[in-house]
Amino acid sequence: MKSFVKSVLTLGLIFVALGQAPEAQENSEKKVTEYKRMAGLDLTQFTKEQQATILKRANTEGCDCGCKMTVAECRNEDSTCSKGARLAEAIIKDVTGVAVKVKLPKKQPDKRIGQPLDMKFTAVDGTKVDLAKMKGKVVLIDFWATWCGPCIAELPSVKKTYKKLNPKGFEIIGISLDTKESALKRFIKKENMPWPQFFDGKGWSNNLAKKHGIRSIPAMWLVDKQGNLVDLNARANLEKKVEDLLSGGE
């Protein structure tokens, strides 16, 4: 009888240990930051206890803009992020019951607009891509990943625009932030995406994404027929934007 009880207890401990392992691993991978402030927010109107609670939550809860940062980090690293701002406001309201508004800085004109964009690589299918040699075409630069829900949601619009306007001079360059080449290739084949894709397996550390300051995806840029970057947010009204660029000056 003692032997039976001992066996049951041993099995119970094993099950408990197995049940805790995934949670422990998940907790160890959870990102935590230590910011003492958040851009655009004045927390001094609250008690020290409330301030501590707000900052603790902001330093542990993730922003949902796709940047893979905590709310506090996103607010400080990119103070124009409206999603991070809304999440910060929600945390404050939850902790204090007070509705506050994050003061977002006025967006300054991006100096890259109107300038030539340098991009050269060998795609996963072996295609040599050099944006400088694509003058005369309107080109969409699509920073995306197969694991990115909003990216996949944009795909029908992208494919529709490509099918309609590719014969008129519209091209797409994909910059994949995936980490598994086999998964990327399967997805490309399944979705019938004939345009070239850059892949280096580095995820958020993708060389071209880092070079061009990509903090969240999908990020869709448009390059005009002269080879100049003209739009950093091509998701809205993509087809019309491409048509307008195609019908512009030669």
N, C-alpha and C positions, 0 to 999 in steps of 0.2 A: 504494500500500500504506500509506504514512504517513497519507494522508488517511483511509483506512478505519479504521486503528487510532485515529486522533484522534476519529473519529465515534463509535466504540464506547466510548471512554473518556468522551466527553461525555455519551452516553446513560446510561452507568453512573452518572456523577455526578448526573444528573437523577433517576434512579431512587432513588439513595441519599437525595437531598434530599427527594424526595417521601415516601419511607418513613419519614424521621425527623420530618417535619412534624407528623403527628398526635400522636406521642409527646411532642414538645416542647410542643405545645399542652396536652396532658393534664397534663404536669408543671407547667406554668406556672399551671394552675388548681387544683392540689392544695393543700389547706389545710394550713398549718403553724402551730403555736402555740409559745409559749416559756415555758410554765409550769415553775417550778422545784420544784413540789411537787404532790401529789395528795391531795385530802381523804380522810381515813380511812386513810392509808398512812404508815408510818414507814420510810423507805428508809435510815436511818443505819446499820442493821445490815449493809449491803452495802458493798463497796469503792467508792471514788469512780468507778472505771471502770465498774462495774456500774450505779451510780446514773445515770451519764451516759447509758449505753446504754438503760436503762429509760425515762428521761425523753425521750430522743430518739425512741424508738419511740412512746411515749404521745403525743408532740406531733406525730406525723406519721400515725399509724394512726387511721382513722375509727371512731367508735363506731357500733354497728349498732342503736341504739334508735330511729333515725329522726330524731335531733336535728340531723344534718348537722354535728356537731362532732368534733374529735379526742377520743381517749380522755381525755387530760389535761384538756381544756376541759370535757368533759361531767362529769368527776368534780368539778371545782372550781365550775362554774356551777350544777350541780344535784347536790349530793352524795348525794341519795337514789336516784340512778339505779342500779339493781341490775345492768343490763346493762353499763354502763360500769365498774362495780366488778368484775364477772367478767372483763372483758377486761383490766383492769389487773392482776388476779391472774394471768391467763394469761401476760401479758408478763413479769412478774417470775419466774414459774416457768420460762419459756423461757430467760431470761437467766441466772438464778442456780441453777436447780434446786431452789429452796426454795419450798414451798407456804405462802403467806400468806393471811390473810383480811382483806378490807377492812372496817373498822368503819363501818357505816352508822348515821347518826343516827336516833334514834327519830322517826318521822313525827308531826308535830304536827297536831292537828285543823285542817282547812281552814276558815277563818273564813267562806268563801263559802257553805258548806253551811247550808241553812235560810234563806238570804237570797234576795230577789227578784233575778232575772237580767234585765238590760237588754239587749235585742237588737232592733234595728230596721233594715230594709234593703229594697231593691228587688231581687227575685230576677232571674235571667237570663231568665226567661219573662215578666217584667214584673209579677209578683205582688208586692203590697205586704205585707211581713211585719212584724208588731209583736208580739213575745212577750207584752207587757203585755196585749194584747187577746185572748190565747189561754187565759185563765183558764177552768177547767172542763175543760181538755184535759190529758192527760199528753203531754209533748213530749220527743222525743229530739233533742238537738243533736249532729250528727255532723260532726266536723272530719275531713276526708278528702281524697283526691286520686286521680285515675284512675291515676297512676303508682305508687301505694302498694300493694304486694302484700298486706300484712296487712289493709289497708282493703278490698280486693276480696274477700279471704277471708271477711270478716265480712258481705258483702253478702247472701248467701243467708239468713242468720239475720235480718238487718234486714228484708228483703223479706217473709219468712214472717211475722214479727211484725206488720208493717204490714198485710199482707193480712188477717190474722186479727183484729187489734184496732183498726184504723182505724175500723170502723163503731161501735165502743164508745167512741171518743173519744181515740184515740192518733194523734198527728201527729209528723212528722219535719221538721226543718230541717237542710239540708245546708250546710256551710261548706267550699267547695272551695278547696284550696291549689294548684289547677292554674294554669298560666300561659297556656294556649291555650283560649279560649272555644269555638272550633269543635270541638276534641277533646272537651271536657267535654260539649257539647250532643249530639254523636254518641253518646257513651257513655251518657248519660242516656236517650236515645231507644232505643238498642239494649237496655239493661237494664231498660227500662220502670220508671223511677224517677219517680213522679208528684209527689213532694214538692218544695217550693221550694229553690233553691240560691243561696247567696251566692257571687259571683265578682268579684274585682277585678283578676285577672291578676298579682298580686304574689308568688305562691308562698308561701314561708315568711314573707314580710313582709305577708301578708294582714292587712288592717286589723282584722278581728274576731278573728282568731287571735292577733295581737299584743296586742290589748286584753285578751284573756282568758288570756294567759300560756301559750299552747299551744307546747310544746317538741317534741312528737313526735306522730305520728298512726299509727293511728287514735286519736282521743280522742272518747269517746262519753259525753255527759252527759244526765242525766234531770232534767226539771223537773216538779214535781207540779201537781195541779189548782189549787192556790192561787198558782201562778207562782213557787214557790221552787225553787232548785237543791237537789236531794236526793242526787245520785249523780254522782261524777266518773269512775267506771269501770263503765259500764253494759254493757260487752261480755259479761261473764260472766252467764249466766242472764237475758239481756235479756227474753225473753218473760215469764218469771215475775215479774221486777221490774215490768214494765209492768202486768201483770194485778193485782199487789198494789196498785199506785198507783191504778189505775182503780177498784178495789173499796174504796179508802179513803174518808175523809171527803169530803163534798161541799164 
